[in-house]
Amino acid sequence: MTKKLYKIISEVMSVPASMITDQSGPENIENWDSFHGLVLVEKLENEFNVKFTLDEVIDVKKVADIKRHLKNHKVILDE
């Protein structure tokens, strides 16, 4: 699932999946702005069949935060 997560982020942010790590986020991915962040939330919710709270969305500062919230929603991510 981690590969699937990275693929989704890669597609939304228009960067190679190989560039994405747990530390990736708006600070180091140029296209990661508020618009692309919301597109990412929608795609993640649809792909993993979850619904993030506003607090969860606001909390995301990097990919590791997305993983944590997905795990809280019982999504199993292979590491």
C-alpha positions in Angstrom: 0.0 0.0 0.0 2.9 2.4 0.6 3.7 2.1 -3.1 0.1 2.9 -4.0 0.2 5.9 -1.6 3.4 7.2 -3.2 1.9 6.7 -6.7 -1.1 8.7 -5.8 1.0 11.5 -4.3 3.2 11.4 -7.4 0.3 11.8 -9.8 -1.3 14.6 -7.8 1.9 16.5 -7.3 3.4 15.8 -10.7 6.7 14.5 -9.3 8.4 11.1 -9.8 7.4 8.5 -7.1 11.1 7.9 -6.6 11.3 11.4 -5.1 8.7 10.8 -2.4 9.8 9.8 1.1 8.1 10.0 4.5 9.6 13.4 4.9 8.1 14.8 1.6 5.6 17.6 2.0 4.9 21.2 1.0 8.3 22.2 2.2 10.1 20.2 -0.4 7.6 19.5 -3.2 7.0 22.6 -5.2 3.5 21.7 -6.4 2.2 20.8 -2.9 0.0 23.8 -2.4 -3.4 24.1 -0.8 -5.2 23.2 -4.0 -3.1 20.1 -4.7 -3.4 19.2 -1.0 -7.2 19.1 -1.3 -7.0 17.1 -4.5 -4.7 14.6 -2.7 -7.2 14.3 0.3 -10.0 13.5 -2.1 -8.0 10.9 -4.0 -6.8 9.3 -0.8 -10.3 9.2 0.6 -11.6 7.6 -2.5 -8.8 5.1 -3.0 -8.6 3.9 0.6 -12.3 4.3 1.4 -11.8 6.6 4.4 -13.0 10.1 5.4 -10.5 12.4 7.0 -11.6 15.0 9.6 -10.7 18.6 9.1 -8.2 18.3 12.0 -6.5 15.4 10.2 -6.3 17.4 7.0 -4.8 20.4 8.8 -2.4 18.2 10.7 -0.6 16.9 7.5 2.8 18.4 7.1 4.5 15.5 5.4 3.9 12.0 4.0 4.5 10.4 7.4 1.5 12.3 8.7 -0.7 10.9 5.9 0.5 7.3 6.8 -0.3 7.9 10.5 -3.8 9.1 9.7 -4.4 6.2 7.3 -3.3 3.7 9.9 -5.7 5.4 12.4 -8.4 4.6 9.9 -7.3 0.9 9.9 -5.6 1.1 6.4 -2.8 -1.4 6.4 0.4 0.0 4.8 3.2 -2.4 4.0 6.5 -0.8 4.9 
